[in-house]
Amino acid sequence: MQHKELKMHDKLENSLGFKISQTANRLNYQFVQLLSQYEIAPEQRATLEIISKDNEVSQTKIASILGKNKTTICRSLNSLEKKGLIIRDCQIKDKRVNIIKLTQKGKDVLQASQTCVSEFRKRINSNLEEKEINKLFELLNKVSNTIKEDF
């Protein structure tokens, strides 16, 4: 029995999903190394940034913004809470909803890491023109919108 030749998009090296994943893995690896001096992971840094910009952010909203499930975000928040970077404020109206707030230590870590995060983001964009970055966002959103949300 002869194997049929795979179509171009069926080959691993030509798979859009594989290329996006490979690129994300490389970015994440470098970002993990960069943030290790602050003893936080990239997802935790993103969480701190989200909390800093929204005074009434909930676990559900953080999960939605990051495209992660609530259980994963709960684990991340537990870790941030143990490190003393956040507190959870139970709402009087609905005790099931916790509003997440930064502690002073959380604000300090966010501020201390800001310069290296900004430089990392600039380096990622350095080989692309603004119109290319905009097009890349447009294309990634298009790909993302074809995938059913499970969160």
Helices and strands as residue ranges (DSSP letters): G 8-10, G 12-14, H 16-35, G 36-38, H 42-53, H 59-66, H 70-82, E 86-90, E 98-102, H 104-125, H 130-145
